[in-house]
Amino acid sequence: MSIGRAAVGKTGERRAVNCALDLQFSSKARADFLKKKMGLHFGNLYKLRGIVTYRLSPYEQRAFAGLLKNGIPNVFRRTMDQLPYVAPPFVLAYLIYDWAERVHEKSMRKNPADFANDK
C-alpha cells in the first residue's frame, strides 16, 4: 500500500488514503502535530523560511490617534473635493422630481372652463 494514493483491499473495495497522518498517528498525536505545525491560533501561523512578517502589539497601537485633529478635517476636505462631482446629479434629480410633482398636481385639478356653462 502506498501513502497518498488509492489502495485496493482484499475484497476489492477501494479506500482512499488521504495522508500519512491518518495512517501513522492517533487523533491526539495528529492534533498535537498540527498545533506545532500551524500554530496555536490564527495570527500565530506556521513560520516559513524566507518570509519575514512584522506586526505591532495591540497594546502599542493608538486606535484613535489624530481622530479629532486630522480625521474630521480630512473627512470635510474629501467631501468638499467630491462635491462638484456628486452635487449636479442630485440637483438635477431634485429639479426633475419637483417639476413632475407640479405637473401632476396641475393635472389632478379640474379645468374651470369645462364647467363654465353649468348652472
Secondary structure, DSSP 8 states (H G I E B T S, - for coil): --TTSEEE-TTS-EEE---HHHHH--HHHHHHHHHHHH-SSTTS----TT-------TTT--TTTTIIIIIHHHHHHHHHHHHHHHHHHHHHHHHHHHHHHHHHHHHHS--GGGGTT--
